[in-house]
Amino acid sequence: MSRAGRIVAGTLDRIREVLRPGMSTEDLDAEAERFIRSHDGAVPSFKGLYGFPKTLCTSVDEEIVHGIPSPKRVLTEGSIVSVDVGVQLEGLHADSATTLPVGQVAPDTERLLRVTQECLAAGIAQARVGNHVGDIGYAVQQVAESAGYGVVRELVGHGIGTRFHEEPQVPNYGAPKRGPRLLEGMTLAIEPMITVGSPVTRTLGDKWTVVTADGSLSAHFEHTIVITANGPRILTSA
């Protein structure tokens, strides 16, 4: 999983390098698939998962998750795009997401990205032996709501390993010491999805893309981690 995670991190680094206004989300997807398959034995986790047609999820502005890359979706200056990617290597998965600015973005948008990263860091810090899933969600929720943002409820993080989605579910809200106890060796995908406005969502007609119901901006950051006796270890960092 650590090896898969390094490929995931490299994929997101590559997307960060090439991203610019005027590109389509299909351009990003093609670059990501090329990069992943350049590593012996690595394949995109998303492609074909539950029928999803692409390597990346690319979710722009008010889109929270599961946006389908398209040559018709051209990125414009000032937008943000959540890039979510998974890699399978030797039967094991890793999963990560980042939300990237397209060119220069407004200060309020920069703040959303910064706070959502802080939410992820706070959640990861609670992924320790003896804590509970609720400790992760509570930490994320406190950071987001203290900044005046909404926390999406309908979508959650998850266990990950031989299957892409495993138990336990990892909500981004909750109460301390509630939910399953965290054990050494657990591997989790922790992924705050934070909104400027209401956290209420709806799904578009493509049956995949989830957006904010009020059209407000949303950001999404994610890492795959393993819980060790010495604390959480991030598997999807470069």
URQUIHU-V38147 format. One record per helix or strand of 2 or more residues. SS is the DSSP state (helix for helix, strand for strand). FROM is the first residue (numbers start at 1). TO is the last residue. Records with the same first field share a line. If there is no record, write none. Layout:
SS=FROM-TO ; FROM-TO
This chain:
helix=2-18 ; 25-37 ; 49-51 ; 107-125 ; 133-146
strand=43-44 ; 56-60 ; 63-65 ; 80-89 ; 92-101 ; 150-151 ; 157-159 ; 166-170 ; 187-190 ; 193-195 ; 201-203 ; 210-212 ; 218-220 ; 222-228 ; 231-234
